[in-house]
Amino acid sequence: MAIYKYQNYLSVSKSGSFDLSFQPSSFVPCGGIFRCAGCGEEIALAGIGLFPDRSHHRHTPGQGEIRWQLIVAVVTSIEAPHLHSG
């Protein structure tokens, strides 16, 4: 679970971007912290390139497939793919 110290640096968003899941090696839609919905592993990505491939970490059969979900998005003035519009 991602943690933080200063609440004033985070805002709540109702964006549907947080409801999507992404397969390994798929395009990273924006910079942020992503959590594997199967096992809870978290990674931080800049919003350029691809998610790690399936060899990044292993799952047990009970954890199912690796599925990355956005949990904290980066908001910046730099144009897409970095911008997450809240």
N, C-alpha and C positions, 0 to 999 in steps of 0.2 A: 504494500500500500504506500503510495506517495505521501510524503509528509511535508509540512511547511512550518515556518516560524512566524512570519509576518503576514497576517491576514489581509492587510491593505494592499498587497501585491497580487491578489487573486480576486477574480470576479466570477459570479455564477453565470452560466450560459445555458440557454434552452435550445441551442443549435442541434440539429439532427446529425451533425458531424460526429458527435459523441456516441451515437447509436450504431454507427457503422462498424464492421469488422473487416480486417484485411488479411489476406493470406500471405505466407512467407514469399519473399521475392517480388511482391507487388509494389507499385509506385507509392511512395510516401506522399500523402496529400497536403500535409502542412507540418511545420516544426512543432514538437511537443514531446510529452511523455506518453508512451503507449504501454498498455498492459496486456499480457496474454490472457485471454478469457478462459483458457483451459487450465493453466497452472499458476497464474499470478505473477510470473516473471515480468519485470518492467525494464524498458529501455528508453533512452532519450535520443531523438533523431532531429536533425536540422531541417528536414523538409525538402531535402534534395536527394534524389536517388531512389533506392529500393529498400524494403524491409529486409532484415537478415533472412538467409535461406533456412531450410528445415534443419540444417546441421547446427544452427546457432544454439539450440538447446533441445533436449529430448523430453518426450512425454511418455507417461505410462498409457496403456490402452484406456484406462478409465478417465484420463484427462482429455481424450479426443484429439482433434487436430489443433495445430497452432493457429490462433486467430488473434490478431492485434487489434486493440480498441484504444482510441484516443481518450486519455483521462485528464490531461492538462495541455492546452493549446498555447502556442506562442502567438502573441499579437505584436505585429511590427509594422512599420511604415514601408518596408521593402515590398515590392510587388510579388505576386504569386510566383512560385508555389509556397512562399514563406507566410503569406498573410492568411490568417484564419479570421473570417468575419463573424464575430461573436454572435 
